[in-house]
Amino acid sequence: MNKTMIIGNLGNDPELHYTKNSAAPVTTLSIATTERWKDADGNKQEQTDWHRVVAWGGLAIVCGEHLHKGDKVYIEGRLRTRKWDDQEGITRYTTVIIAREMEMLGGNGDRNTGTPPNSDTAEPPLPDDVPF
């Protein structure tokens, strides 16, 4: 099973674009998660990790239109690691979270879901009056 869940804050405004060939919407997010604890001496410690998140289709549009830098969000998805060789021939890796679900966690107690129907596809849902 490949499943990951994070709760964190957006480090930047989401970047919504469309692919060239299929014109599918895709949004990239940068999300920080922070862990806090006390060390053996009782001193407060903090570790922040940054996560790259990619949303496709309807979810990409929701994220691009409704999220802003600093917003707290819940993201559920799967990990994807990509490998490539840079200009010097060095093998590089990057891991992103491919979002399947997103929930906005507002500071005022509001909890709005941002996961549209059929968010796993790049195509919009079919209207009810399709003749097949």
C-alpha positions as CSV (number, residue, x, y, z in Angstrom):
1,M,0.0,0.0,0.0
2,N,1.3,3.4,-0.9
3,K,-0.5,6.0,1.3
4,T,0.7,9.1,3.1
5,M,-1.2,11.7,5.1
6,I,0.2,15.1,6.3
7,I,-1.2,18.1,8.1
8,G,0.8,21.3,7.5
9,N,1.0,24.9,6.3
10,L,1.5,26.1,2.8
11,G,4.9,27.8,2.4
12,N,3.8,29.6,-0.9
13,D,0.7,30.3,-2.9
14,P,-0.2,27.2,-5.0
15,E,1.0,27.2,-8.6
16,L,-1.8,26.1,-11.0
17,H,-0.9,25.4,-14.6
18,Y,-2.2,23.2,-17.4
19,T,-0.3,20.5,-19.3
20,K,0.6,21.2,-22.9
21,N,-0.8,18.2,-24.6
22,S,-4.0,17.3,-22.7
23,A,-4.6,20.7,-21.1
24,A,-5.1,18.9,-17.8
25,P,-4.9,21.2,-14.7
26,V,-2.0,20.5,-12.3
27,T,-1.2,22.4,-9.1
28,T,2.0,22.2,-7.1
29,L,2.1,22.9,-3.4
30,S,4.9,23.3,-0.9
31,I,3.8,22.2,2.6
32,A,5.7,22.4,5.9
33,T,5.1,20.0,8.7
34,T,6.6,20.7,12.1
35,E,7.4,18.3,15.0
36,R,8.0,19.8,18.5
37,W,9.4,18.0,21.5
38,K,11.5,18.5,24.6
39,D,15.0,17.0,24.7
40,A,16.5,15.1,27.6
41,D,17.4,18.5,29.3
42,G,13.9,19.8,29.0
43,N,14.7,22.2,26.2
44,K,12.1,22.7,23.5
45,Q,13.2,21.4,20.1
46,E,11.6,21.8,16.7
47,Q,12.1,20.1,13.3
48,T,10.4,21.3,10.1
49,D,10.2,19.2,7.0
50,W,9.1,20.5,3.6
51,H,6.9,18.4,1.3
52,R,6.3,18.8,-2.4
53,V,2.7,18.0,-3.3
54,V,1.1,17.7,-6.8
55,A,-2.7,17.7,-7.4
56,W,-4.3,16.9,-10.7
57,G,-7.7,17.5,-12.3
58,G,-10.6,18.9,-10.3
59,L,-8.5,18.8,-7.1
60,A,-5.8,20.9,-8.8
61,I,-8.4,23.6,-9.6
62,V,-9.8,23.6,-6.1
63,C,-6.3,23.9,-4.6
64,G,-5.2,26.6,-7.0
65,E,-8.3,28.7,-6.4
66,H,-8.9,28.3,-2.7
67,L,-5.5,27.8,-1.0
68,H,-3.0,30.5,0.0
69,K,0.3,30.8,1.6
70,G,0.1,30.0,5.3
71,D,-3.2,28.0,5.1
72,K,-3.3,24.8,7.2
73,V,-4.3,21.8,5.1
74,Y,-4.7,18.0,5.4
75,I,-3.3,16.1,2.4
76,E,-3.8,12.5,1.6
77,G,-2.2,10.8,-1.3
78,R,0.6,8.5,-2.4
79,L,4.4,8.9,-2.8
80,R,6.1,9.1,-6.2
81,T,9.8,9.1,-6.6
82,R,11.3,10.3,-9.9
83,K,14.9,9.7,-11.0
84,W,16.9,11.7,-13.6
85,D,20.5,12.6,-14.6
86,D,21.4,16.3,-14.3
87,Q,23.6,18.2,-16.7
88,E,26.8,16.9,-15.1
89,G,25.6,13.3,-15.4
90,I,24.8,12.9,-11.6
91,T,21.8,10.8,-10.8
92,R,19.2,12.8,-8.8
93,Y,16.0,11.8,-7.1
94,T,12.9,13.7,-6.0
95,T,9.9,12.5,-4.1
96,V,6.5,14.2,-4.2
97,I,3.1,13.4,-2.8
98,I,0.4,12.9,-5.4
99,A,-2.6,14.3,-3.7
100,R,-5.9,12.3,-3.8
101,E,-7.7,14.3,-1.1
102,M,-7.3,17.7,0.5
103,E,-9.1,19.3,3.4
104,M,-8.8,23.0,4.4
105,L,-8.3,23.3,8.1
106,G,-9.3,26.9,8.8
107,G,-8.2,28.7,12.0
108,N,-11.7,29.7,12.7
109,G,-13.0,26.2,13.2
110,D,-14.4,25.8,9.7
111,R,-13.5,22.5,8.0
112,N,-14.2,22.5,4.3
113,T,-13.5,19.6,2.1
114,G,-11.6,20.4,-1.1
115,T,-11.9,17.0,-2.7
116,P,-14.2,17.1,-5.8
117,P,-15.8,13.9,-7.2
118,N,-13.5,11.9,-9.5
119,S,-10.4,13.9,-8.3
120,D,-8.1,11.0,-9.4
121,T,-8.7,11.8,-13.1
122,A,-7.7,14.7,-15.2
123,E,-11.1,14.8,-16.9
124,P,-14.1,16.6,-15.5
125,P,-17.1,14.5,-14.4
126,L,-19.7,13.7,-17.0
127,P,-23.0,15.7,-16.8
128,D,-26.1,13.7,-15.7
129,D,-27.7,14.1,-19.2
130,V,-25.1,12.1,-21.2
131,P,-27.1,9.8,-23.5
132,F,-25.1,6.6,-22.6
